[in-house]
Amino acid sequence: MHNAGTKLFTLSKDTNEYKQMVRTLSGENIKSTMSPDITNDALMDLAKEKLKSADSVILIHDPSDIRKPHSKELEDIGLVRSLEKKIIPGYSTHNIIALPSNSKSVMLLSNKTYSNRAENFLSQESISKLQSGVDFEGQESAEKIYKSGNYFNKKTISKDEISRVSRELKKANPSIKITHVLDREFDDDDYINFIKNLGDACVIRSKKSRCLDEVDDNGKKIRLIKSPFKDSHQVPFQKLSIKKKVIQDGKILVEWKPYGEIYAVKITILDRNGNNAFDESMLLLSNKAVISFDDAYAVYKQYLKRSKIEYVFKFLKEGLGWEEMQVREFKAIENLISLCFYVAAYLYDIGDQNAYDDYAVMLSELGDGKGVISRHFILKGIHVVSNYYKYQLHMEKRKVSETRQKALKDLCFIEL
């Protein structure tokens, strides 16, 4: 536990403890069965049970970088972007949460960690160049990996996760309607067609660069977001807070139209003077039929639910120390991230229960919850238990007598 109170790690206080922990996390300990697949299967089993009679569910897919700016020697450490958009060392993840219909609950469903510096990682850009016959640096090794068929990248992982979760949920509930919500880095016809072929719906934020097949008077392709929309409706509001910006007495301009075999929905936030309150409008794509204002507004509201996964990431990183692991082996790192995700899933789950189990109650009491059972007090309780066992282990190793232990407790003002 982290000394500040709620981090799940830093882990080891000495070399021996570090080695023991790594053996367990990396799978070297034959008694350990820890793996991300087992964790994800357990989360899926819980989700299938809860969603077996649900009419519909929204699945939020989002990557999250595990940033390690000062850790260049970790195994297979890749490259990610910092919050300042700089390239730094780190690992990549694909994460999924589920939002059941007619419920405020958030279910953490799946986490997949990978490195874009792994031996069999082959970027989609390299694949496109190989298929197009374009020469590039590292072509020989890329071609070898490509011909082997044993490669992965962000797209292959994302598609595998999308299809796996869809397939598993339908095993328990064949009639469930699934909507996949994704941000603009997934704006790709391949993803849209892939989800359509699964028999699912999608809502994807479009990139500004997406164009129509038509050209303007200068011969340039017309950007979809700048093209005219036939149907529109305005929704007035008194106060709206977005990205730390507050707009009062404005309107939400909702526009929609067919776009090829799918539909485009354009959202513009207007201030009281009728001007766009932001630099650009929001453009959403969906394979759902968008015929009316209600259809278009429903697509917008479904996309807004994506913010819930941002809160999950904030909790994982700030509450559980997702980026603070101090092990070097990739397998151990992968297991730690997965374990952390599983703990977060449990803590989110108990927040939705009317009757809390004994462990949640006890941990909240240890965390000084005073009758309040929440993620915050459970984490504080876990911290107390962890420190207690660290203390016990230290006393046993040092063979400290009960008399000296009592004296130490008295010194620290701890009542026996």
Backbone hydrogen bonds in HBPLUS format (Angstrom, degrees):
<---DONOR---> <-ACCEPTOR-->    atom                        ^
c    i                          cat <-CA-CA->   ^        H-A-AA   ^      H-
h    n   atom  resd res      DA  || num        DHA   H-A  angle D-A-AA Bond
n    s   type  num  typ     dist DA aas  dist angle  dist       angle   num
A0002-HIS N   A0007-LYS O   3.13 MM   5  4.72 153.0  2.20 118.9 122.6     1
A0005-GLY N   A0002-HIS O   3.12 MM   3  5.93 160.9  2.16 121.0 125.9     2
A0008-LEU N   A0320-LEU O   3.36 MM 312  5.14 164.7  2.39 101.0 105.5     3
A0018-TYR N   A0014-ASP O   2.97 MM   4  6.16 154.3  2.04 149.7 157.9     4
A0019-LYS N   A0015-THR O   2.90 MM   4  6.15 160.4  1.94 152.8 157.0     5
A0020-GLN N   A0016-ASN O   2.98 MM   4  6.25 158.6  2.03 150.2 155.9     6
A0021-MET N   A0017-GLU O   2.94 MM   4  6.10 160.6  1.98 147.5 152.9     7
A0022-VAL N   A0018-TYR O   2.88 MM   4  6.10 161.3  1.92 152.9 158.2     8
A0023-ARG N   A0019-LYS O   2.98 MM   4  6.13 157.7  2.03 145.6 151.3     9
A0024-THR N   A0020-GLN O   3.20 MM   4  6.47 152.3  2.28 144.1 150.7    10
A0025-LEU N   A0021-MET O   2.90 MM   4  6.15 168.2  1.91 155.7 159.2    11
A0026-SER N   A0022-VAL O   2.73 MM   4  5.62 155.4  1.79 151.4 157.5    12
A0028-GLU N   A0023-ARG O   2.96 MM   5  4.75 113.8  2.41 136.2 148.9    13
A0029-ASN N   A0023-ARG O   2.92 MM   6  5.19 158.6  1.96 131.5 125.9    14
A0032-SER N   A0029-ASN O   2.89 MM   3  5.48 161.0  1.93 119.8 126.2    15
A0039-THR N   A0035-SER O   3.17 MM   4  6.50 159.6  2.21 150.7 156.5    16
A0040-ASN N   A0036-PRO O   2.82 MM   4  6.02 166.9  1.84 155.4 158.6    17
A0041-ASP N   A0037-ASP O   2.87 MM   4  6.01 153.0  1.95 144.6 152.5    18
A0042-ALA N   A0038-ILE O   2.99 MM   4  6.19 151.6  2.08 143.8 151.0    19
A0043-LEU N   A0039-THR O   3.03 MM   4  6.34 158.0  2.07 150.8 156.6    20
A0044-MET N   A0040-ASN O   2.87 MM   4  6.04 152.1  1.95 144.5 152.8    21
A0045-ASP N   A0041-ASP O   2.92 MM   4  6.14 153.9  1.99 145.4 151.9    22
A0046-LEU N   A0042-ALA O   3.19 MM   4  6.47 155.8  2.25 145.1 150.6    23
A0047-ALA N   A0043-LEU O   3.00 MM   4  6.26 156.3  2.05 145.4 152.2    24
A0048-LYS N   A0044-MET O   2.82 MM   4  6.02 161.7  1.85 156.6 161.0    25
A0049-GLU N   A0045-ASP O   3.19 MM   4  6.34 153.7  2.27 142.0 148.2    26
A0050-LYS N   A0046-LEU O   3.14 MM   4  6.40 155.9  2.20 145.3 151.6    27
A0051-LEU N   A0047-ALA O   2.84 MM   4  5.93 144.5  1.96 151.6 161.7    28
A0054-ALA N   A0051-LEU O   3.17 MM   3  4.93 161.9  2.21 101.2 106.8    29
A0177-LYS N   A0055-ASP O   3.03 MM 122  6.35 162.2  2.07 136.6 141.8    30
A0101-SER N   A0056-SER O   3.13 MM  45  5.46 146.6  2.25 151.8 141.7    31
A0057-VAL N   A0177-LYS O   2.95 MM 120  6.39 149.9  2.04 164.2 164.8    32
A0179-THR N   A0057-VAL O   3.08 MM 122  6.48 157.5  2.13 158.7 164.4    33
A0058-ILE N   A0099-LEU O   3.03 MM  41  5.07 169.8  2.04 135.1 138.2    34
A0099-LEU N   A0058-ILE O   2.81 MM  41  5.07 157.1  1.86 152.1 159.2    35
A0059-LEU N   A0179-THR O   2.83 MM 120  6.10 166.5  1.85 156.8 161.3    36
A0181-VAL N   A0059-LEU O   2.85 MM 122  6.09 168.4  1.86 160.1 161.5    37
A0060-ILE N   A0097-ILE O   2.92 MM  37  5.33 157.6  1.97 154.3 160.2    38
A0097-ILE N   A0060-ILE O   3.09 MM  37  5.33 152.5  2.17 141.7 150.1    39
A0061-HIS N   A0181-VAL O   3.11 MM 120  6.28 171.4  2.11 166.7 168.0    40
A0062-ASP N   A0095-ASN O   3.01 MM  33  5.46 157.7  2.07 150.8 155.9    41
A0095-ASN N   A0062-ASP O   3.02 MM  33  5.46 153.9  2.09 134.0 142.3    42
A0064-SER N   A0093-THR O   3.24 MM  29  5.38 143.8  2.38 122.2 129.5    43
A0066-ILE N   A0091-TYR O   2.84 MM  25  5.02 171.4  1.85 146.8 149.7    44
A0091-TYR N   A0066-ILE O   2.96 MM  25  5.02 152.9  2.03 135.9 142.9    45
A0068-LYS N   A0089-PRO O   2.98 MM  21  5.41 165.4  2.00 136.7 137.8    46
A0071-SER N   A0068-LYS O   3.12 MM   3  5.35 167.2  2.14 121.7 121.2    47
A0077-ILE N   A0074-LEU O   3.25 MM   3  5.40 149.5  2.35 131.9 124.1    48
A0075-GLU N   A0328-ARG O   2.92 MM 253  5.86 166.5  1.93 151.9 156.5    49
A0078-GLY N   A0090-GLY O   2.95 MM  12  5.23 131.4  2.19 144.1 151.9    50
A0090-GLY N   A0078-GLY O   3.04 MM  12  5.23 146.5  2.16 118.0 121.1    51
A0080-VAL N   A0088-ILE O   2.79 MM   8  5.50 167.9  1.80 166.5 170.8    52
A0088-ILE N   A0080-VAL O   2.81 MM   8  5.50 166.0  1.83 156.8 161.7    53
A0082-SER N   A0086-LYS O   2.70 MM   4  5.16 154.8  1.76 147.5 156.6    54
A0085-LYS N   A0082-SER O   2.86 MM   3  4.96 155.2  1.92 112.6 114.4    55
A0092-SER N   A0114-TYR O   2.89 MM  22  5.36 165.1  1.92 169.6 169.0    56
A0114-TYR N   A0092-SER O   2.83 MM  22  5.36 162.3  1.86 154.1 156.1    57
A0094-HIS N   A0112-LYS O   2.80 MM  18  5.14 147.7  1.90 142.3 153.3    58
A0112-LYS N   A0094-HIS O   2.88 MM  18  5.14 144.1  2.01 145.4 156.0    59
A0096-ILE N   A0110-SER O   2.92 MM  14  5.06 152.7  1.99 145.7 145.9    60
A0109-LEU N   A0096-ILE O   2.89 MM  13  5.41 155.3  1.96 147.5 151.9    61
A0110-SER N   A0096-ILE O   3.20 MM  14  5.06 154.5  2.27 138.8 138.0    62
A0098-ALA N   A0107-MET O   2.71 MM   9  4.99 160.6  1.75 147.6 154.4    63
A0107-MET N   A0098-ALA O   2.98 MM   9  4.99 167.8  2.00 154.1 155.5    64
A0118-ALA N   A0115-SER O   3.32 MM   3  5.43 164.1  2.34 108.6 109.0    65
A0121-PHE N   A0118-ALA O   3.15 MM   3  5.27 165.8  2.18 114.3 113.9    66
A0152-PHE N   A0120-ASN O   3.12 MM  32  6.56 143.1  2.26 150.8 157.5    67
A0122-LEU N   A0152-PHE O   2.98 MM  30  5.95 162.1  2.01 152.2 157.4    68
A0127-ILE N   A0123-SER O   3.13 MM   4  6.49 154.8  2.20 146.3 153.3    69
A0128-SER N   A0124-GLN O   2.95 MM   4  6.19 157.7  2.00 147.0 152.5    70
A0129-LYS N   A0125-GLU O   3.04 MM   4  6.32 154.6  2.10 146.3 153.0    71
A0130-LEU N   A0126-SER O   2.94 MM   4  6.18 156.7  2.00 148.2 154.6    72
A0131-GLN N   A0127-ILE O   2.91 MM   4  6.13 160.0  1.95 151.8 157.2    73
A0132-SER N   A0128-SER O   2.94 MM   4  6.06 134.9  2.14 137.6 149.8    74
A0133-GLY N   A0129-LYS O   2.93 MM   4  5.95 114.1  2.38 138.0 153.0    75
A0134-VAL N   A0129-LYS O   2.91 MM   5  4.96 153.6  1.98 147.8 149.1    76
A0133-GLY N   A0130-LEU O   3.31 MM   3  5.16 151.1  2.40  94.8 103.1    77
A0139-GLN N   A0136-PHE O   3.21 MM   3  5.49 134.2  2.43 138.8 133.8    78
A0142-ALA N   A0138-GLY O   3.09 MM   4  6.19 159.7  2.13 151.3 157.7    79
A0143-GLU N   A0139-GLN O   2.83 MM   4  5.92 156.7  1.88 151.2 156.8    80
A0144-LYS N   A0140-GLU O   3.16 MM   4  6.38 149.4  2.26 141.4 149.2    81
A0145-ILE N   A0141-SER O   3.10 MM   4  6.39 160.0  2.14 149.3 153.5    82
A0146-TYR N   A0142-ALA O   2.89 MM   4  6.07 160.8  1.93 149.6 155.6    83
A0147-LYS N   A0143-GLU O   2.95 MM   4  6.06 162.1  1.98 147.8 151.6    84
A0148-SER N   A0144-LYS O   3.17 MM   4  6.32 139.9  2.33 137.9 148.1    85
A0149-GLY N   A0146-TYR O   3.17 MM   3  5.41 139.4  2.34 101.3 112.0    86
A0157-ILE N   A0153-ASN O   3.03 MM   4  6.20 167.4  2.04 162.1 165.6    87
A0158-SER N   A0154-LYS O   2.92 MM   4  6.03 163.1  1.95 147.7 153.1    88
A0159-LYS N   A0155-LYS O   2.90 MM   4  6.02 169.2  1.91 155.3 158.0    89
A0160-ASP N   A0156-THR O   2.97 MM   4  6.02 154.6  2.03 140.7 148.3    90
A0161-GLU N   A0157-ILE O   2.93 MM   4  6.14 158.9  1.98 151.3 156.7    91
A0162-ILE N   A0158-SER O   2.88 MM   4  6.09 160.8  1.91 151.4 157.1    92
A0163-SER N   A0159-LYS O   3.00 MM   4  6.10 169.2  2.01 149.2 152.0    93
A0164-ARG N   A0160-ASP O   2.90 MM   4  5.95 157.4  1.95 144.6 151.9    94
A0165-VAL N   A0161-GLU O   3.05 MM   4  6.06 174.4  2.05 150.1 151.9    95
A0166-SER N   A0162-ILE O   3.16 MM   4  6.20 162.0  2.19 143.4 148.9    96
A0167-ARG N   A0163-SER O   2.89 MM   4  5.93 165.0  1.91 149.5 154.1    97
A0168-GLU N   A0164-ARG O   2.96 MM   4  6.11 165.4  1.98 153.3 157.1    98
A0169-LEU N   A0165-VAL O   3.04 MM   4  6.13 166.2  2.06 151.4 154.9    99
A0170-LYS N   A0166-SER O   3.17 MM   4  6.30 154.3  2.24 145.8 152.5   100
A0171-LYS N   A0167-ARG O   3.14 MM   4  6.42 128.4  2.42 138.7 151.9   101
A0171-LYS N   A0168-GLU O   3.17 MM   3  5.16 136.5  2.37  95.0 107.1   102
A0173-ASN N   A0169-LEU O   3.00 MM   4  6.18 140.8  2.16 138.6 150.8   103
A0176-ILE N   A0173-ASN O   3.12 MM   3  5.60 169.9  2.13 121.4 124.5   104
A0201-ALA N   A0178-ILE O   2.94 MM  23  6.18 173.8  1.94 167.1 165.6   105
A0180-HIS N   A0201-ALA O   2.88 MM  21  6.26 163.8  1.91 142.0 141.7   106
A0203-VAL N   A0180-HIS O   2.87 MM  23  6.27 152.5  1.95 159.3 160.4   107
A0182-LEU N   A0203-VAL O   2.99 MM  21  6.44 159.5  2.04 156.0 161.6   108
A0205-ARG N   A0182-LEU O   3.17 MM  23  6.68 155.7  2.23 149.0 154.4   109
A0186-PHE N   A0183-ASP O   3.00 MM   3  5.92 164.7  2.02 128.0 132.8   110
A0187-ASP N   A0184-ARG O   2.96 MM   3  4.96 161.9  1.99 110.1 111.7   111
A0188-ASP N   A0186-PHE O   2.86 MM   2  5.67 106.1  2.42 117.3 101.0   112
A0191-TYR N   A0188-ASP O   3.01 MM   3  5.48 123.6  2.34 110.6 122.8   113
A0192-ILE N   A0188-ASP O   3.23 MM   4  6.62 163.8  2.26 154.3 158.5   114
A0193-ASN N   A0189-ASP O   2.91 MM   4  6.06 168.8  1.92 153.4 155.9   115
A0194-PHE N   A0190-ASP O   2.91 MM   4  5.95 150.0  2.01 140.6 149.9   116
A0195-ILE N   A0191-TYR O   2.92 MM   4  6.15 164.1  1.95 157.2 159.4   117
A0196-LYS N   A0192-ILE O   3.00 MM   4  6.18 156.0  2.06 144.3 151.7   118
A0197-ASN N   A0193-ASN O   2.93 MM   4  6.11 153.7  2.00 146.0 152.1   119
A0198-LEU N   A0195-ILE O   3.08 MM   3  5.08 137.5  2.26  96.1 108.4   120
A0200-ASP N   A0195-ILE O   3.22 MM   5  5.66 160.9  2.26 159.9 154.4   121
A0199-GLY N   A0196-LYS O   2.91 MM   3  5.20 153.5  1.98 107.1 115.8   122
A0204-ILE N   A0285-LEU O   2.88 MM  81  5.20 165.6  1.90 152.7 157.6   123
A0285-LEU N   A0204-ILE O   2.78 MM  81  5.20 160.7  1.81 151.7 158.5   124
A0206-SER N   A0283-LEU O   2.75 MM  77  5.40 168.1  1.76 149.7 153.4   125
A0210-ARG N   A0207-LYS O   3.36 MM   3  5.77 169.5  2.37 111.2 114.3   126
A0224-LEU N   A0210-ARG O   2.86 MM  14  5.88 164.6  1.88 140.8 146.1   127
A0212-LEU N   A0222-ILE O   2.77 MM  10  5.57 164.5  1.79 169.5 172.6   128
A0222-ILE N   A0214-GLU O   3.16 MM   8  6.12 157.6  2.21 143.0 143.8   129
A0216-ASP N   A0220-LYS O   2.72 MM   4  5.48 153.3  1.78 151.3 156.3   130
A0219-GLY N   A0216-ASP O   2.98 MM   3  5.31 163.2  2.01 114.6 118.1   131
A0226-LYS N   A0223-ARG O   3.01 MM   3  5.35 139.9  2.18 106.5 118.0   132
A0227-SER N   A0224-LEU O   3.15 MM   3  5.15 152.0  2.23 100.9 109.5   133
A0256-TRP N   A0231-ASP O   3.09 MM  25  5.61 154.4  2.15 140.4 145.3   134
A0233-HIS N   A0254-VAL O   2.83 MM  21  5.31 140.3  1.99 146.6 158.8   135
A0254-VAL N   A0233-HIS O   2.84 MM  21  5.31 173.6  1.84 167.5 167.1   136
A0235-VAL N   A0252-ILE O   2.87 MM  17  4.94 153.7  1.94 132.5 141.3   137
A0252-ILE N   A0235-VAL O   2.77 MM  17  4.94 158.7  1.81 134.6 141.1   138
A0237-PHE N   A0250-GLY O   2.96 MM  13  5.58 155.6  2.02 148.8 144.9   139
A0249-ASP N   A0238-GLN O   2.76 MM  11  4.40 157.9  1.81 116.4 121.6   140
A0240-LEU N   A0247-ILE O   2.80 MM   7  5.18 148.4  1.90 150.7 160.3   141
A0247-ILE N   A0240-LEU O   2.77 MM   7  5.18 167.1  1.79 155.7 159.7   142
A0242-ILE N   A0245-LYS O   2.83 MM   3  5.21 159.8  1.87 155.8 157.8   143
A0245-LYS N   A0242-ILE O   2.84 MM   3  5.21 150.5  1.92 112.0 122.0   144
A0251-LYS N   A0270-LEU O   3.03 MM  19  5.12 153.1  2.10 131.7 139.3   145
A0270-LEU N   A0251-LYS O   2.79 MM  19  5.12 169.8  1.80 172.4 169.5   146
A0253-LEU N   A0268-THR O   2.79 MM  15  5.03 168.8  1.81 164.3 160.7   147
A0268-THR N   A0253-LEU O   3.00 MM  15  5.03 159.0  2.04 143.3 149.6   148
A0255-GLU N   A0266-LYS O   2.90 MM  11  4.99 162.9  1.93 152.1 156.0   149
A0266-LYS N   A0255-GLU O   2.75 MM  11  4.99 160.9  1.79 141.4 148.1   150
A0257-LYS N   A0264-ALA O   3.07 MM   7  5.59 147.7  2.18 153.5 159.8   151
A0264-ALA N   A0257-LYS O   2.93 MM   7  5.59 173.5  1.93 175.0 176.1   152
A0259-TYR N   A0262-ILE O   2.76 MM   3  5.26 170.3  1.77 141.7 138.2   153
A0262-ILE N   A0259-TYR O   3.07 MM   3  5.26 157.0  2.13 129.9 128.2   154
A0263-TYR N   A0286-SER O   2.91 MM  23  5.41 156.0  1.97 156.5 164.5   155
A0286-SER N   A0263-TYR O   3.02 MM  23  5.41 152.7  2.09 150.0 155.1   156
A0265-VAL N   A0284-LEU O   2.83 MM  19  5.03 161.2  1.86 147.6 151.9   157
A0284-LEU N   A0265-VAL O   2.75 MM  19  5.03 168.7  1.76 155.1 159.1   158
A0267-ILE N   A0282-MET O   2.75 MM  15  4.98 165.8  1.77 151.3 156.4   159
A0282-MET N   A0267-ILE O   2.81 MM  15  4.98 166.7  1.83 154.0 155.0   160
A0277-ALA N   A0269-ILE O   2.74 MM   8  5.67 174.3  1.74 166.4 166.6   161
A0271-ASP N   A0275-ASN O   2.81 MM   4  5.49 158.0  1.86 154.3 159.4   162
A0274-GLY N   A0271-ASP O   2.88 MM   3  5.28 164.2  1.91 118.6 122.5   163
A0296-ALA N   A0292-SER O   3.07 MM   4  6.41 162.0  2.11 150.5 154.9   164
A0297-TYR N   A0293-PHE O   2.79 MM   4  5.96 166.6  1.81 162.1 165.6   165
A0298-ALA N   A0294-ASP O   2.98 MM   4  6.00 147.8  2.08 139.7 148.1   166
A0299-VAL N   A0295-ASP O   3.16 MM   4  6.45 150.3  2.26 144.8 151.7   167
A0300-TYR N   A0296-ALA O   3.16 MM   4  6.50 156.7  2.22 145.9 151.8   168
A0301-LYS N   A0297-TYR O   2.94 MM   4  6.20 162.0  1.97 150.0 154.4   169
A0302-GLN N   A0298-ALA O   2.95 MM   4  6.13 150.0  2.05 144.1 152.3   170
A0303-TYR N   A0299-VAL O   3.05 MM   4  6.32 154.4  2.11 146.6 153.2   171
A0304-LEU N   A0300-TYR O   3.05 MM   4  6.36 153.1  2.13 148.7 156.2   172
A0305-LYS N   A0302-GLN O   3.20 MM   3  5.40 142.7  2.34 100.7 110.9   173
A0306-ARG N   A0303-TYR O   2.90 MM   3  5.66 166.0  1.92 123.0 127.6   174
A0307-SER N   A0304-LEU O   3.24 MM   3  6.13 168.3  2.25 122.0 123.9   175
A0308-LYS N   A0305-LYS O   3.04 MM   3  5.78 161.6  2.07 119.5 124.6   176
A0309-ILE N   A0306-ARG O   3.13 MM   3  5.88 145.6  2.25 118.4 125.0   177
A0310-GLU N   A0307-SER O   3.06 MM   3  5.14 130.0  2.31  97.9 111.6   178
A0311-TYR N   A0307-SER O   3.32 MM   4  6.78 146.0  2.44 147.2 155.1   179
A0312-VAL N   A0308-LYS O   3.21 MM   4  6.55 145.1  2.34 137.1 146.7   180
A0313-PHE N   A0309-ILE O   2.97 MM   4  6.28 157.8  2.02 146.6 151.2   181
A0314-LYS N   A0310-GLU O   2.98 MM   4  6.23 154.3  2.05 142.6 150.0   182
A0315-PHE N   A0311-TYR O   2.96 MM   4  6.16 155.6  2.02 144.1 150.2   183
A0316-LEU N   A0312-VAL O   2.86 MM   4  6.13 158.7  1.90 152.0 158.3   184
A0317-LYS N   A0313-PHE O   2.89 MM   4  6.04 161.2  1.93 152.1 156.4   185
A0318-GLU N   A0314-LYS O   2.83 MM   4  5.74 163.7  1.86 148.1 153.7   186
A0319-GLY N   A0315-PHE O   2.77 MM   4  4.85 135.4  1.97 120.1 134.6   187
A0320-LEU N   A0315-PHE O   3.15 MM   5  6.67 134.7  2.37 147.5 159.2   188
A0322-TRP N   A0316-LEU O   2.94 MM   6  5.44 148.0  2.05 129.5 136.1   189
A0324-GLU N   A0321-GLY O   2.98 MM   3  5.18 167.9  1.99 119.1 121.2   190
A0333-ILE N   A0329-GLU O   2.97 MM   4  6.28 157.8  2.02 152.5 159.5   191
A0334-GLU N   A0330-PHE O   2.76 MM   4  5.96 164.4  1.78 158.8 162.7   192
A0335-ASN N   A0331-LYS O   2.97 MM   4  6.15 156.5  2.03 144.1 150.1   193
A0336-LEU N   A0332-ALA O   2.91 MM   4  6.10 153.5  1.98 146.7 154.2   194
A0337-ILE N   A0333-ILE O   3.00 MM   4  6.24 165.4  2.03 155.5 158.4   195
A0338-SER N   A0334-GLU O   3.06 MM   4  6.22 157.6  2.11 143.1 149.6   196
A0339-LEU N   A0335-ASN O   2.79 MM   4  5.93 158.1  1.84 147.6 154.1   197
A0340-CYS N   A0336-LEU O   2.90 MM   4  6.05 159.8  1.94 149.9 155.3   198
A0341-PHE N   A0337-ILE O   3.04 MM   4  6.25 152.5  2.12 141.9 149.2   199
A0342-TYR N   A0338-SER O   2.96 MM   4  6.26 149.2  2.05 146.0 154.5   200
A0343-VAL N   A0339-LEU O   2.95 MM   4  6.28 157.6  2.00 151.8 157.3   201
A0344-ALA N   A0340-CYS O   2.99 MM   4  6.25 159.7  2.03 148.3 153.9   202
A0345-ALA N   A0341-PHE O   2.94 MM   4  6.19 147.8  2.04 141.2 150.2   203
A0346-TYR N   A0342-TYR O   3.02 MM   4  6.39 153.6  2.09 148.7 154.9   204
A0347-LEU N   A0343-VAL O   2.97 MM   4  6.28 160.8  2.01 151.8 157.0   205
A0348-TYR N   A0344-ALA O   2.85 MM   4  6.08 151.9  1.93 150.4 158.0   206
A0349-ASP N   A0345-ALA O   2.90 MM   4  6.02 150.2  1.99 141.2 150.2   207
A0350-ILE N   A0346-TYR O   2.98 MM   4  6.29 159.7  2.03 156.9 159.8   208
A0351-GLY N   A0348-TYR O   3.24 MM   3  5.29 133.0  2.47  95.3 107.9   209
A0352-ASP N   A0349-ASP O   2.97 MM   3  5.46 159.2  2.02 113.4 120.1   210
A0353-GLN N   A0350-ILE O   3.34 MM   3  5.20 159.6  2.38  98.5 104.5   211
A0361-VAL N   A0357-ASP O   3.19 MM   4  6.52 162.5  2.22 155.4 160.4   212
A0362-MET N   A0358-ASP O   2.89 MM   4  6.05 167.0  1.91 151.7 155.5   213
A0363-LEU N   A0359-TYR O   2.88 MM   4  5.99 167.6  1.90 152.4 156.0   214
A0364-SER N   A0360-ALA O   3.01 MM   4  6.08 155.6  2.07 143.1 149.8   215
A0365-GLU N   A0361-VAL O   2.99 MM   4  6.24 152.7  2.07 147.5 155.1   216
A0366-LEU N   A0362-MET O   2.94 MM   4  6.26 159.5  1.98 150.8 156.3   217
A0367-GLY N   A0363-LEU O   2.90 MM   4  6.10 135.7  2.10 137.1 149.9   218
A0369-GLY N   A0364-SER O   2.76 MM   5  5.07 149.9  1.85 151.5 153.3   219
A0368-ASP N   A0365-GLU O   2.99 MM   3  5.14 152.8  2.06 112.0 113.4   220
A0372-VAL N   A0369-GLY O   3.06 MM   3  4.91 164.3  2.08 107.1 110.5   221
A0378-ILE N   A0374-SER O   2.98 MM   4  6.14 155.3  2.04 152.9 160.6   222
A0379-LEU N   A0375-ARG O   2.97 MM   4  6.11 158.3  2.02 148.4 153.7   223
A0380-LYS N   A0376-HIS O   3.11 MM   4  6.42 154.1  2.18 143.3 150.6   224
A0381-GLY N   A0377-PHE O   2.90 MM   4  6.08 147.1  2.00 138.9 148.2   225
A0382-ILE N   A0378-ILE O   2.85 MM   4  6.19 153.3  1.92 149.8 156.8   226
A0383-HIS N   A0379-LEU O   2.98 MM   4  6.25 151.5  2.06 144.7 152.5   227
A0384-VAL N   A0380-LYS O   3.04 MM   4  6.37 149.0  2.14 143.2 150.9   228
A0385-VAL N   A0381-GLY O   2.99 MM   4  6.32 163.4  2.01 155.5 158.9   229
A0386-SER N   A0382-ILE O   2.88 MM   4  6.04 162.1  1.91 150.4 155.8   230
A0387-ASN N   A0383-HIS O   2.99 MM   4  6.16 164.6  2.02 148.7 152.6   231
A0388-TYR N   A0384-VAL O   2.93 MM   4  6.12 148.6  2.03 144.2 153.6   232
A0389-TYR N   A0385-VAL O   3.02 MM   4  6.34 161.7  2.06 154.2 157.1   233
A0390-LYS N   A0386-SER O   2.95 MM   4  6.20 150.4  2.04 147.4 156.6   234
A0391-TYR N   A0387-ASN O   2.90 MM   4  6.06 153.4  1.97 143.6 150.6   235
A0392-GLN N   A0388-TYR O   2.88 MM   4  6.22 160.0  1.92 150.4 155.8   236
A0393-LEU N   A0389-TYR O   2.90 MM   4  5.98 161.4  1.93 144.2 149.3   237
A0394-HIS N   A0390-LYS O   2.95 MM   4  6.11 155.8  2.01 143.5 150.3   238
A0395-MET N   A0391-TYR O   2.94 MM   4  6.20 160.6  1.97 153.5 158.5   239
A0396-GLU N   A0392-GLN O   2.96 MM   4  6.21 157.7  2.01 148.8 154.8   240
A0397-LYS N   A0393-LEU O   2.94 MM   4  6.13 163.8  1.96 150.8 155.2   241
A0398-ARG N   A0394-HIS O   2.98 MM   4  6.09 158.5  2.03 148.6 154.5   242
A0399-LYS N   A0395-MET O   2.81 MM   4  5.68 111.7  2.28 132.1 149.1   243
A0400-VAL N   A0395-MET O   3.06 MM   5  5.26 159.1  2.10 144.4 150.5   244
A0399-LYS N   A0396-GLU O   3.14 MM   3  4.83 142.5  2.29  90.8 102.0   245
A0405-GLN N   A0401-SER O   2.93 MM   4  6.23 152.9  2.01 147.7 156.4   246
A0406-LYS N   A0402-GLU O   2.88 MM   4  6.07 156.5  1.94 146.0 151.6   247
A0407-ALA N   A0403-THR O   3.02 MM   4  6.28 153.1  2.09 142.4 150.0   248
A0408-LEU N   A0404-ARG O   2.90 MM   4  6.13 149.5  2.00 143.4 151.6   249
A0409-LYS N   A0405-GLN O   2.93 MM   4  6.23 155.9  1.99 149.3 155.7   250
A0410-ASP N   A0406-LYS O   2.91 MM   4  6.14 158.3  1.96 148.8 154.8   251
A0411-LEU N   A0407-ALA O   2.94 MM   4  6.12 149.6  2.03 139.5 148.2   252
A0412-CYS N   A0408-LEU O   3.02 MM   4  6.32 141.0  2.17 140.4 150.7   253
A0412-CYS N   A0409-LYS O   3.10 MM   3  5.04 122.0  2.46  91.6 106.1   254
A0414-ILE N   A0409-LYS O   2.87 MM   5  5.12 173.6  1.87 150.5 149.6   255
A0413-PHE N   A0410-ASP O   3.06 MM   3  4.98 160.9  2.10 103.4 107.4   256
